Amino acid sequence: MHDLENLPVEVRPDRTLRVKIIDACGLACEFCHNEGTPVTADNTGRSAGEFVGTPGRTGRVSIYLKTNGANFLPARIAADSDFALALAAVRGSLPTNEVHFTGGEPTLHPELPGLIRIARRLGLTVGLTSNGENGAAVLPEAAAAGLDRINLSVFGTTPDELAAVQAPRLASPKLAARKLDALAKTIEAAREHGIKVSANIVIPDSDHVERVLRIIEQHGRSVVVRMLVSLEDDGASLAAMQEVVDHLGATPMRRIITAGASDQRVRYRLPDGRTLYAKSIRPVRLPETCADCRFNNPDDCQEGYYGVRMYRATDGPFMVGVCIQRMDLCLPLGEFVMSQRCGEVASFREDEAARLARLYAGEAARPRDERPAGRLAP
């Protein structure tokens, strides 16, 4: 495939902290990485080295747990002064303007509005990733607290499609129908209360093209749709994205790169004026931390360096990590902010932002009709 180097490029410095606020979730998706952590409900009472990565009674999985060296169970983060101090500590050591809540399922957190208010008082924009199962109940208050946006993970338009990616215990079309109804109500509540909404769709290979096209048709008129490359991609995921783009007759408009992290995306315009994004992974590595990592090769490192994540260990401190495939790199917050790794992340963010800005300085100035349309590239 040809690349997209001739599109105008927008470079966005990474200033985001991802925070896993809860581990509970009402789905059991077979491809879930659970932010690199064990499923708490299936591992309570176990110690590091005893955590199981296979589905327990919840049916949930954490796909990297067998090899990532995770040594703590994630706790639910309370909306209290400890959380405020933890956010302030990260912001004081790394330039941070946004916090993104993850899980588990963040909308199941009973103190979600309180967490949002704490982040907003620190001057941070707040987003979250959700499967939509509880949004209608909590988004009105979350919006009032200052929630800016919600990224919804969408797996299908029919109960059978959703059930097909669930553990056997939850693979019920009747249950899936209730979850899809909840998703629709979440979208409605978010739009009604002024929260920006996007639908994230993982597309593993060409077998999923028709499913993705149906999702775009059903939800693409009310939310911004973002296709996501599968982390276990061997090229089939990118090819499937290209198939969707070609089928829709989409025109590539802009390439957006997050400097200092592996995220990149291409913004397309559909013939009817709607917007579609195709998100993929750049092969980004921290220069020192990743240099001698056993996963540092094109086949094994699936996410690259994606950014900084914060957790709360059960009966323990806040933890900060830089890789879901290397949870053994997590450090207690107090150690992290004083560590060489924190300095490495800060320097890498700034250095790559400057490098990419220089590299693409001329692209944004070129008239659109002088730039040939490209195709998706890894």
N, C-alpha and C positions, 0 to 999 in steps of 0.2 A: 504494500500500500504506500501511496505517497503520503507525506506528512503535511502538517498544517502550519509550517514555518512562515508561510507568506500571508497569513492572516494578521490583522492588528493584534497586538498582545498587550494585555493589562496585567501588570505585576502587583500583587497584593501582599504586603508583608504579613507574616503569621504573627498575630497578636492574641491568639485564642488559647484558653485553658479549657480542656474537657474535664468535667467532674462527674464521676459515677455516683449518683445520689442515692440509689436504691438497687437492690439485686432482684427483687421480686418481679415476676412477669407472668402475664396470663396466656402467653403463647409459648410454644416449644419448637422453635424453628431449627431445622436440622443443620443449618449452616452458621449458627450464632457463635460469635467469638466472645460474647459476654464481657467485653473490654479486657480480655485476658485473664479474668478472675474465675475461681471455682464457683459453681452454683451453690450458694450458701445453704439453702434448704436441704441439699443432698449431701452436704459435707460437714454439717454441724457435729461437733464432737471429735472430728478428725484433726490431726496436726499436719503441718507441712511435711510432704513426703507421703502422706496417706490420702491426699485428695484424689477423687476419682473424676476422670474426664468422660466416662461413659454415662449415658442417661440413667438417673436414679428414679425415685418415685415421681418427681416432677416431670420427667420426660425431657428436661432441658439439657443442653450440652454447652461446653466451652471448648471449641474445636482445637485450640492450641495448648490445652492444659497438660497433655501428656508430655510435652517437651519444653514448655516455657518457664519452668522453674518457679511458678507462683508459690509463695510461702505464707500467704495470709488469706483469710476469708474477708470479703467486703461487707462492711456494716452499712446500715442506713444512716445517712448524714443528717444530723439534726439542724434545724434552723436556729442556731444559737450563737453566742459570742465566740465559741471555738471555731465555728465555720467562718465567721467574719474575719477573725484573726488569721486563719489559714489563707483565705483569699487575699488579704492584705499582704501577707508574707510573700506569696507568689508574685503579686503585682509589684511589690517592692524590689524583687530580685530579677524579674523579667518584664519587659514592657508588655502590658496586657490591657486590652480594651474590651474583650468579650469573654464571657463564660458560656459554655455549652453543656447543658445537663444531659446525661445519658443514664443508662441502667444496664440490665433490667428495663423496666418501664417507668419513666419519670412521672407520668400522670397518676400512678398509683401511690406516689409519695403523699402522705397526709399533710405535710407542711410545705408543699410546693410553693404556694404564694409567699410564705415567709422566707424561703430560700431566695426567691426572685427579688424580694424587697432588700435583702441583705446585699446582694450583688449590685442592685441598682444604686443603693446608698454609697457604694464604693465607686460609682461612676462607670460600671460595666454594662454593656449591652448583653441581654440574655436570650439565648435560644435553647431549644431542646429537640432531641430525636425521639420519636414516639411511634408505636404501632396503631395509635388511635383508639385503643380499647376503652379509655376512660376520659377522653378529652372533653366531651360535652359536659361532664359533671364539674370539671375543674378549670376549664379555660376562661370562663367569665371572670373569676376571681384572679386567675393568673394574669390575664390581660390588665386588670386594674392594678396589679402589683408591678407591671412593667414588662411583661413578656413581649419580646419583639417578634420572634418567629418560631415556627414549629416545622421540623422536617419529618414528614410521615413516611414510614416504611410501608410500601404497598406491594403485596405479593400476588394479587390476582383480582379479578372482577366477579368470580363465581365461588361459591362455597367449595366446590371440588378443587379449584386451583389453590385456594388457601389451605385446605386440608391436606393437599398433596405434599406440602413442605413442613408438616407438623409431625411430631413424634406420635407413635400409634395411639397413645393415651388421649391425645387431643385431635386426632385425625377424624373428627366427626363433621360431616357436612352441615348438620344442624347447628353445632357450636360455631362452625366457620361462618354460617349465615348471620349469626348474632354478632360476631366480630366485625363482619363487613358492614352491617347496619350501624354499629358503633363508630366505625371509621367515617362513614358518611355524615353522621351527626357531629363528629369531631371537626370535620372540614367546615360544616355549616356554622358551628359555634366559633371557630377561629376567624372565619371571614366576617361574621356578624360583629365581632369584637375587635376588629382591626389588627389581627395578628397575621403576619405574612405566612403563607403556607406553601410548602413544596412537597411533591410526592417523589420519594426515592424508590427506584426500581432496579434491583440487581438483575442483570441479564447474562446468565452463564454461557449460553451458546445458542445456535440458530433454532433449536427446538423450542425456545422461549420467545421467539420473535412475535408470533401471533398473540401470545398472552400480553406482551408489552404493548403491542399496537392496540389491543382492546383497552388496556389501562389508560393509554394516552387519549383514546377516544372518549372514555367515560369520565376521566378526571381532568383532562388537559384543558378544559374550558373554564374550570374554576380554580385550578392551582397550577403552579409552575412545575413541570415534570422534569426530573433529572434521572437519566439512565446511569447506573453505576456498574463499573467493571467488577466482575467476580474476583475476589482476592486470590482464588486458586486458578486464575486465568492462564491458559497456555496459548493464547492468541484467539481462541474460539469466541471469547467474550467480546473482544474488540470487533471481530468480524460480524458478530450478530448485531452489535450497535450500528455498524455501517449499513447492514441490511435494513434496519429500521429507518435510518436516515434516508437511504436511497428510496425506499418504498414511499416515504412521506413527501419526497421532493424537497427536503429541507435544505436551506442555504446556510453555510457556515458564515458567521458574522464576526466572531471574536474568540480569541483564545485567552483564558484567564489562568494565571499561574500563581499559586501561593508560594511566595519566597520563604524559604526556611522550613518547608514541609513538603510532603510528597503529593499533595492534592493539586490536580489540574483539571480543567474542564473546557469544553468548547460550547459556545452559545450559538444555537441555530435559530433561524427564523423559518417557521412553517409557511406554506403558501397563503394561509388565511390570517397571517400576522401573529400567530401565537409563538411563544418561545419554548424551545426545548434545549436541555443541556445534556451533554455526554461527558461524564466524569470518569477519569482514569487515574492511574498512579504513575508518578515520575520515579525513576530509580534514585531516590535521594538517600544519602547516608550522612550521619554525623561523622565528621572527619576523624575523631579519635575513638569514640565509644564503639562505632560500628566497624572500625578498621580490622580488628582481629576476631570479629564475631563469626561463629560457625555457620550462621545463616547468610553471611554476606556473599551471596552469589545470585545470579539471575533467577535460579529455580526456587531456592528456599526462602528468600526474603520477599514476602508477599505484599507487605504494606509499606516497606521502606520506613523512613523516619517521618511519621505523620504528625507529630506534635507532642505537647506535654499533657499528661493526664494526671488527675488527682483522685485518690480514693481515701476511704476511712477504714482502717483495719478493725475488725471486731475486737473489742476490748483493747484497742491499741491506738497508735497515732495516725494522723493523716499521712498518706504515702504518696510519693510522686514518681511516676514512671515515664519512660520515653519509648516503649515498644511493647506491644501485646504478645509478641513472640519471644520476648526476653523479659519476663516479669521478674527474673532474678536481679534485674538492674534497678528495680524500685528501691527508693530510699525514703526513710522517714523525712517528713517535710523539713524539720530543723536541720538535718544533715544535708538535704538537697540544696537548700538556698545558700549554704556555705561551701558547696562542693565545686570541684573543677568541672563537673558535668553541667551544672547550672551555667557557669561561665561559658562553657563550650556551646550550649544551646543559644545563649544571648549573642555570642559572637557570630555563630553560624547564621542566625536569622538576619543580622545586619549585613554580613558579608555577602550572603546570597542575594538579598534585596538590592544591594548596590551593583553586584555583578549582572543580575538579570536586567536591571534598569539600563545599564550601559549596553548590554547585548541587544535589547529590543528598542533602544531609544528612537531609531528611525522608523520602526514599523508603524507606530501609531500615526505618524505624519503622512504616510503614503495614502493617496486617494483610494477609496474602496474599489473603484473599477480598475485599478492597476494591480490589484492583488488577486492572483488566481485562487479559485476555491480549492481547498485541500480535502484530504480524507483523514479519517481517524488514525492516530498513531500511538504507539505505546509510549 
